[in-house]
Amino acid sequence: MTPEVISIAFPAAVAAISGFVFGLAYFAAMRATVARIVAGSGWMVPTTLTAARIIAVTILLFFMARLGAAPLLATFVGLLIARQFALQQRRGR
């Protein structure tokens, strides 16, 4: 591998892993939000959790965009993999 490839691949790999870990937390918070809505526990906590999720993912993607296109796309792929993982867990597979 050339140094140019390594200088792009390593930050992208770290970004993908961070996107996956963040995605797991994001979808766990989404699951908690839905559980509170279904339980009828009011509107304040679900609204706060939703706003926190949106703000957090916006901040993450903003900082990854500042690092470049490769880390931004890798983070997004990590989020998509976490989404798929969360859906498969929910379906019991």
N, C-alpha and C positions, 0 to 999 in steps of 0.2 A: 504494500500500500504506500502510496505517496503521501508526503506530509500534508498536501492540500486535501486529500480525501479524509485523512485522519482528523484534520482540523474542522471538517464539516461533520463527519460521522459521529465523533464523540459527543459534541454538544447535542446533536439530534437524538442520539441514544439516551442521553440523560434527560432530555426534554420528553421523550416518549415515555420513559419510566415515571417521570414526575406527572405527566398527564394522566397516566393510568392510575397512579396512587391518588391524585386529586379527584379523578373521576369516580373512584370507589367511594370516597368521602362524599362527593357531590350526590351520587345516587343513593347513598345511605340517608343523607339529609332529605332527599326527595321522598324516599320511602317513609321517613318519619313525618314529613309534612302531610302526605296522603293519609297516614294512619290517624293523625290528629283531626284532619278534615272529616274522615269517615266516623270517627268517634264523637264528632260534634262538640269539640272542646273550645269552640269560639273561633274568632277570625284573627286575633292578634298574633298568636304564636305561628300559625301557618303562614301568615303574611310576612312576618319577620324572617322566618326560615327561607322563604322564597326570595325575598330581597337580598338576604345574605348570600344565597347561592349565586344569584345573578351578579352581584357585585364581586364576589370572589372569582368567578370564572372570567369576568371582564378584566380584572386586575392581572390574573395569570396570563391570559392571552395577550394583554397589552405588553407585559414585560417580555414575553416570548417573541412578540413581533419586533421589539426593540433589538433582540439578539439576531434576528434575521429570519428569512423565509423557511429555512430548513428546521430550526427549532420550533417555529410556529406550527408548521405542518406536522411535525413529529408529535407535538403536544396534542394537536387535534386528533391524530390517529390514536394516541394513548387514551384520550377521552372516549373515542368510539369503541375501542377494545374494552374499556371499563363498562361502557353501556351494554355491550353484548354480554359481558360477564355477568352483570347485574340481572339482565333479562333471563339468562340461562339459569341463574340461581333461583330466581322467582318462579320459573316454570318447573323447577325440580329436576333439572337434567344434570 
